[in-house]
Amino acid sequence: MASSPEQHMQTEFLPKNQPWNLRPGGYFILHDYFGWYDNEGRNNFPVKKVIDELIDEGIFQHMLIDTGYQSFVVFRNFDITIENYSG
């Protein structure tokens, strides 16, 4: 069964590993980017590793907020109807 142009547009530009339950333009937040450090001063917090992987993949826009106590990374799912609009 052939897909409609709308269905094709919705999936053509989206990475395969994108969480499909996050709608275009939607946000999610991961916290505690600055977790725990080992004796050599490296941040080995698992949340930081996930955040760094998501940033490296370039799937989401992101912003780090460091309050001096808590740290948050806000991710935004690209809205292909806005960011990739060329009409």
DSSP file (Angstrom, degrees, kcal/mol; ACC not computed):
  #  RESIDUE AA STRUCTURE BP1 BP2  ACC     N-H-->O    O-->H-N    N-H-->O    O-->H-N    TCO  KAPPA ALPHA  PHI   PSI    X-CA   Y-CA   Z-CA
    1    1 A M              0   0    0      0, 0.0     2,-0.1     0, 0.0     0, 0.0   0.000 360.0 360.0 360.0 128.3    0.0    0.0    0.0
    2    2 A A        -     0   0    0      1,-0.1     2,-0.2     0, 0.0     0, 0.0  -0.423 360.0-124.1 -74.0 146.3    1.5    3.4   -1.0
    3    3 A S        -     0   0    0     -2,-0.1    -1,-0.1     1,-0.1     0, 0.0  -0.598  24.4-111.5 -89.7 153.6    1.9    6.0    1.6
    4    4 A S     >  -     0   0    0     -2,-0.2     4,-2.3     1,-0.1     5,-0.2  -0.373  29.0-108.9 -75.8 160.4    0.4    9.5    1.3
    5    5 A P  H  > S+     0   0    0      0, 0.0     4,-2.4     0, 0.0     5,-0.2   0.850 121.0  55.6 -57.2 -33.9    2.6   12.5    0.7
    6    6 A E  H  > S+     0   0    0      2,-0.2     4,-1.8     1,-0.2     5,-0.1   0.919 107.9  46.6 -66.5 -42.9    1.8   13.6    4.3
    7    7 A Q  H  > S+     0   0    0      2,-0.2     4,-1.2     1,-0.2    -1,-0.2   0.901 112.4  50.9 -64.6 -40.9    3.0   10.3    5.7
    8    8 A H  H >X S+     0   0    0     -4,-2.3     4,-2.5     1,-0.2     3,-0.5   0.919 109.8  49.5 -63.0 -43.8    6.2   10.5    3.6
    9    9 A M  H 3X S+     0   0    0     -4,-2.4     4,-0.6     1,-0.2    -1,-0.2   0.859 107.6  55.8 -63.2 -35.6    6.9   14.0    4.8
   10   10 A Q  H 3< S+     0   0    0     -4,-1.8    -1,-0.2     1,-0.2    -2,-0.2   0.776 121.7  25.2 -69.9 -26.0    6.4   13.0    8.4
   11   11 A T  H X< S+     0   0    0     -4,-1.2     3,-0.7    -3,-0.5    -2,-0.2   0.635 100.3  81.2-113.9 -17.5    9.0   10.2    8.3
   12   12 A E  H 3< S+     0   0    0     -4,-2.5    -3,-0.1     1,-0.2    -2,-0.1   0.880 102.9  33.7 -61.1 -40.7   11.5   11.1    5.6
   13   13 A F  T 3< S+     0   0    0     -4,-0.6    -1,-0.2    -5,-0.2    -2,-0.1   0.425  96.8 100.1 -98.2   0.6   13.5   13.5    7.6
   14   14 A L  S <  S-     0   0    0     -3,-0.7    45,-0.0     1,-0.1    -4,-0.0  -0.726  75.0-116.7 -94.3 134.8   13.3   11.8   11.0
   15   15 A P    >   -     0   0    0      0, 0.0     3,-1.2     0, 0.0    -1,-0.1  -0.271  22.6-120.6 -62.8 153.8   16.1    9.6   12.4
   16   16 A K  T 3  S+     0   0    0      1,-0.2    -2,-0.0     3,-0.0    -5,-0.0   0.801 109.5  51.7 -67.1 -30.3   15.3    6.0   12.9
   17   17 A N  T 3  S+     0   0    0      2,-0.1    -1,-0.2     3,-0.0    42,-0.0   0.226  79.1 124.5 -95.9  15.6   16.1    6.0   16.6
   18   18 A Q  S <  S-     0   0    0     -3,-1.2     2,-0.7     1,-0.1    -4,-0.0  -0.536  73.8-108.7 -73.6 137.8   13.9    9.0   17.5
   19   19 A P    >   -     0   0    0      0, 0.0     3,-1.6     0, 0.0    -1,-0.1  -0.560  28.2-156.5 -68.2 114.4   11.4    8.4   20.2
   20   20 A W  T 3  S+     0   0    0     -2,-0.7    -2,-0.0     1,-0.3    -3,-0.0   0.628  85.3  67.0 -72.0 -13.2    8.1    8.4   18.2
   21   21 A N  T 3  S+     0   0    0      2,-0.1     2,-0.7     1,-0.0    -1,-0.3   0.479  81.9  86.2 -86.7   0.2    6.0    9.3   21.2
   22   22 A L  S <  S-     0   0    0     -3,-1.6     3,-0.1     4,-0.1     4,-0.1  -0.885  80.3-138.8 -98.6 111.2    7.6   12.7   21.4
   23   23 A R    >   -     0   0    0     -2,-0.7     3,-2.6     1,-0.2    54,-0.3  -0.235  33.6 -79.1 -69.6 157.6    5.6   14.9   19.0
   24   24 A P  T 3  S+     0   0    0      0, 0.0    55,-0.3     0, 0.0    54,-0.2  -0.327 122.9  18.8 -55.7 131.7    7.3   17.4   16.7
   25   25 A G  T 3  S+     0   0    0     52,-1.5    54,-0.1     1,-0.3    53,-0.1   0.380  98.2 137.0  85.7  -3.7    8.2   20.5   18.7
   26   26 A G    <   -     0   0    0     -3,-2.6    51,-3.2    52,-0.2     2,-0.3  -0.319  41.8-141.5 -77.0 159.8    7.9   18.6   22.0
   27   27 A Y  E     -A   76   0A   0     49,-0.2     2,-0.3    -3,-0.1    49,-0.2  -0.850  17.1-179.1-119.0 152.2   10.3   18.8   24.9
   28   28 A F  E     -A   75   0A   0     47,-2.0    47,-3.1    -2,-0.3     2,-0.4  -0.975  14.9-146.7-145.2 155.3   11.8   16.4   27.4
   29   29 A I  E     -A   74   0A   0     -2,-0.3     2,-0.4    45,-0.2    45,-0.2  -0.961   8.4-168.3-126.4 133.3   14.2   17.1   30.3
   30   30 A L  E     -A   73   0A   0     43,-2.2    43,-3.0    -2,-0.4     2,-0.2  -0.965  19.9-156.6-114.4 139.0   17.1   15.1   31.8
   31   31 A H  E     +A   72   0A   0     -2,-0.4    41,-0.3    41,-0.2    16,-0.0  -0.715  58.5  43.5-118.5 167.4   18.5   16.3   35.0
   32   32 A D        +     0   0    0     39,-3.0    16,-0.3    -2,-0.2    -1,-0.2   0.899  51.7 161.7  68.9  46.5   21.7   15.9   37.0
   33   33 A Y  S    S+     0   0    0     38,-0.4     2,-1.4     1,-0.3    12,-0.2   0.905  74.0  57.1 -57.8 -42.0   24.1   16.4   34.1
   34   34 A F  S    S+     0   0    0      1,-0.1    -1,-0.3    13,-0.1     3,-0.1  -0.683  81.7 149.7 -91.4  83.8   26.8   17.2   36.6
   35   35 A G        -     0   0    0     -2,-1.4     2,-0.3     1,-0.3    -1,-0.1   0.701  50.6 -26.8 -86.7-117.0   26.5   13.9   38.5
   36   36 A W        -     0   0    0      0, 0.0     8,-1.7     0, 0.0     9,-0.5  -0.798  54.5-146.5-109.8 150.6   29.3   12.2   40.4
   37   37 A Y  B     -C   43   0B   0     -2,-0.3     6,-0.2     6,-0.2     2,-0.1  -0.868   9.5-133.5-116.8 144.6   33.1   12.4   39.6
   38   38 A D    >   -     0   0    0      4,-2.2     3,-1.8    -2,-0.3    -1,-0.0  -0.200  43.9 -84.6 -84.6-175.5   35.8    9.7   40.0
   39   39 A N  T 3  S+     0   0    0      1,-0.3    -1,-0.1     2,-0.1    -2,-0.0   0.731 129.3  55.2 -65.0 -22.6   39.2   10.3   41.6
   40   40 A E  T 3  S-     0   0    0      2,-0.1    -1,-0.3     0, 0.0    -3,-0.0   0.424 120.4-107.0 -89.2   0.7   40.6   11.6   38.3
   41   41 A G  S <  S+     0   0    0     -3,-1.8     2,-0.4     1,-0.3    -2,-0.1   0.620  71.3 142.9  86.0  13.3   37.8   14.3   38.1
   42   42 A R        -     0   0    0      1,-0.0    -4,-2.2     2,-0.0     2,-0.9  -0.704  54.0-125.3 -88.5 137.5   35.8   12.6   35.3
   43   43 A N  B     +C   37   0B   0     -2,-0.4    -6,-0.2    -6,-0.2    -1,-0.0  -0.728  34.4 171.2 -80.9 108.9   32.1   12.8   35.4
   44   44 A N        +     0   0    0     -8,-1.7    -1,-0.1    -2,-0.9    -7,-0.1   0.088  23.3 139.6-106.1  21.3   31.0    9.2   35.1
   45   45 A F    >>  -     0   0    0     -9,-0.5     4,-1.6   -12,-0.2     3,-0.5  -0.500  53.4-137.5 -69.6 129.6   27.3    9.8   35.8
   46   46 A P  H 3> S+     0   0    0      0, 0.0     4,-2.0     0, 0.0     5,-0.2   0.839 102.8  57.4 -57.8 -34.8   25.2    7.5   33.5
   47   47 A V  H 3> S+     0   0    0      1,-0.2     4,-2.6     2,-0.2     5,-0.2   0.904 104.4  52.3 -63.3 -40.1   22.7   10.4   32.8
   48   48 A K  H <> S+     0   0    0     -3,-0.5     4,-2.9   -16,-0.3    -1,-0.2   0.897 107.2  52.9 -61.5 -40.3   25.6   12.5   31.5
   49   49 A K  H  X S+     0   0    0     -4,-1.6     4,-2.0     2,-0.2    -1,-0.2   0.913 110.6  46.3 -62.8 -42.7   26.6    9.7   29.2
   50   50 A V  H  X S+     0   0    0     -4,-2.0     4,-2.4     2,-0.2    -2,-0.2   0.924 113.1  49.9 -64.6 -44.4   23.0    9.5   27.8
   51   51 A I  H  X S+     0   0    0     -4,-2.6     4,-2.4     1,-0.2    -2,-0.2   0.933 110.5  49.6 -59.9 -46.6   22.8   13.3   27.4
   52   52 A D  H  X S+     0   0    0     -4,-2.9     4,-2.5     1,-0.2    -1,-0.2   0.880 110.4  50.8 -61.6 -38.2   26.2   13.4   25.6
   53   53 A E  H  X S+     0   0    0     -4,-2.0     4,-2.0     2,-0.2    -1,-0.2   0.920 110.3  48.9 -64.9 -43.4   25.1   10.6   23.2
   54   54 A L  H  X>S+     0   0    0     -4,-2.4     4,-0.8     1,-0.2     5,-0.8   0.902 112.5  48.3 -62.8 -40.5   21.8   12.4   22.4
   55   55 A I  H ><5S+     0   0    0     -4,-2.4     3,-0.9     1,-0.2    -2,-0.2   0.927 110.3  51.5 -65.0 -44.2   23.8   15.6   21.7
   56   56 A D  H 3<5S+     0   0    0     -4,-2.5    -1,-0.2     1,-0.3    -2,-0.2   0.839 104.1  57.9 -62.6 -33.3   26.3   13.8   19.5
   57   57 A E  H 3<5S-     0   0    0     -4,-2.0    -1,-0.3    -5,-0.1    -2,-0.2   0.749  96.5-144.5 -69.7 -22.5   23.5   12.3   17.5
   58   58 A G  T <<5 +     0   0    0     -3,-0.9    -3,-0.1    -4,-0.8    -2,-0.1   0.726  59.6 126.4  69.1  22.0   22.2   15.7   16.6
   59   59 A I      < +     0   0    0     -5,-0.8    19,-0.6     1,-0.1     2,-0.3   0.859  66.4  39.2 -78.9 -36.4   18.5   14.6   16.7
   60   60 A F  E    S-B   77   0A   0     -6,-0.5     2,-0.2    17,-0.1    17,-0.2  -0.834  78.1-119.4-118.2 148.9   17.3   17.2   19.2
   61   61 A Q  E     -B   76   0A   0     15,-2.3    15,-2.6    -2,-0.3     2,-0.3  -0.582  45.1-169.6 -71.4 150.4   17.9   20.9   19.9
   62   62 A H  E     -B   75   0A   0     13,-0.2     2,-0.3    -2,-0.2    13,-0.2  -0.987  23.9-169.4-149.3 156.6   19.3   21.2   23.4
   63   63 A M  E     -B   74   0A   0     11,-1.6    11,-2.7    -2,-0.3     2,-0.5  -0.969  17.0-141.8-148.0 129.5   20.1   23.6   26.2
   64   64 A L  E     -B   73   0A   0     -2,-0.3     2,-0.5     9,-0.2     9,-0.2  -0.794  13.6-167.3 -91.7 130.2   22.1   23.0   29.4
   65   65 A I  E     -B   72   0A   0      7,-3.5     7,-2.8    -2,-0.5     2,-0.6  -0.967   3.1-173.1-118.9 113.9   20.8   24.9   32.5
   66   66 A D  E     +B   71   0A   0     -2,-0.5     5,-0.2     5,-0.2    -2,-0.0  -0.928   9.3 178.9-110.1 113.5   23.2   24.9   35.4
   67   67 A T        -     0   0    0      3,-2.6     4,-0.1    -2,-0.6    -1,-0.1   0.473  52.9-108.3 -90.8  -2.8   21.7   26.3   38.6
   68   68 A G  S    S+     0   0    0      2,-0.4     3,-0.1     1,-0.1    -2,-0.0   0.227 114.1  39.1  90.0 -14.8   24.7   25.7   40.7
   69   69 A Y  S    S+     0   0    0      1,-0.7     2,-0.3     0, 0.0    -1,-0.1   0.553 122.1  24.9-125.9 -66.0   22.9   23.0   42.5
   70   70 A Q        -     0   0    0    -38,-0.0    -3,-2.6   -37,-0.0    -1,-0.7  -0.720  68.4-155.4 -97.1 153.7   20.8   21.1   40.0
   71   71 A S  E     - B   0  66A   0     -2,-0.3   -39,-3.0    -5,-0.2   -38,-0.4  -0.994  10.7-173.6-130.3 141.8   21.6   20.9   36.3
   72   72 A F  E     -AB  31  65A   0     -7,-2.8    -7,-3.5    -2,-0.4     2,-0.5  -0.972  16.4-154.5-133.2 144.3   19.1   20.2   33.6
   73   73 A V  E     -AB  30  64A   0    -43,-3.0   -43,-2.2    -2,-0.4     2,-0.6  -0.987  15.3-156.4-118.0 121.4   19.4   19.6   29.8
   74   74 A V  E     -AB  29  63A   0    -11,-2.7   -11,-1.6    -2,-0.5     2,-0.4  -0.856   9.1-164.2 -97.7 124.1   16.2   20.5   27.9
   75   75 A F  E     -AB  28  62A   0    -47,-3.1   -47,-2.0    -2,-0.6     2,-0.4  -0.869   2.2-161.6-108.5 142.4   15.8   18.7   24.6
   76   76 A R  E     -AB  27  61A   0    -15,-2.6   -15,-2.3    -2,-0.4     2,-0.4  -0.991  17.5-130.8-126.0 129.3   13.4   19.8   21.9
   77   77 A N  E     - B   0  60A   0    -51,-3.2   -52,-1.5    -2,-0.4   -17,-0.1  -0.614  34.7-110.5 -74.5 129.9   12.3   17.6   19.1
   78   78 A F        -     0   0    0    -19,-0.6     2,-0.8    -2,-0.4   -52,-0.2  -0.328  19.8-138.5 -59.1 140.5   12.6   19.4   15.8
   79   79 A D    >>  -     0   0    0    -55,-0.3     4,-2.5     1,-0.1     3,-2.1  -0.881  13.2-164.3-101.0 101.5    9.3   20.3   14.1
   80   80 A I  H 3> S+     0   0    0     -2,-0.8     4,-0.8     1,-0.3    -1,-0.1   0.732  85.5  64.2 -63.3 -21.0   10.0   19.4   10.5
   81   81 A T  H 34 S+     0   0    0      2,-0.1    -1,-0.3     3,-0.1   -71,-0.0   0.716 118.4  25.5 -74.3 -17.8    6.9   21.4    9.4
   82   82 A I  H X4 S+     0   0    0     -3,-2.1     3,-1.1     2,-0.1    -2,-0.2   0.819 124.9  42.6-105.8 -56.7    8.7   24.6   10.7
   83   83 A E  H 3< S+     0   0    0     -4,-2.5    -3,-0.2     1,-0.3    -2,-0.1   0.826 123.2  36.4 -65.9 -34.1   12.5   24.0   10.6
   84   84 A N  T 3< S+     0   0    0     -4,-0.8     2,-0.4    -5,-0.4    -1,-0.3   0.227  83.7 127.8-104.9  14.3   12.6   22.3    7.2
   85   85 A Y    <   +     0   0    0     -3,-1.1    -4,-0.1     1,-0.1    -3,-0.0  -0.570  21.2 163.3 -73.9 127.0    9.9   24.3    5.5
   86   86 A S              0   0    0     -2,-0.4    -1,-0.1     1,-0.1    -4,-0.0   0.172 360.0 360.0-127.8  16.6   11.2   25.7    2.3
   87   87 A G              0   0    0      0, 0.0    -1,-0.1     0, 0.0    -2,-0.1   0.458 360.0 360.0 -94.6 360.0    8.0   26.7    0.6
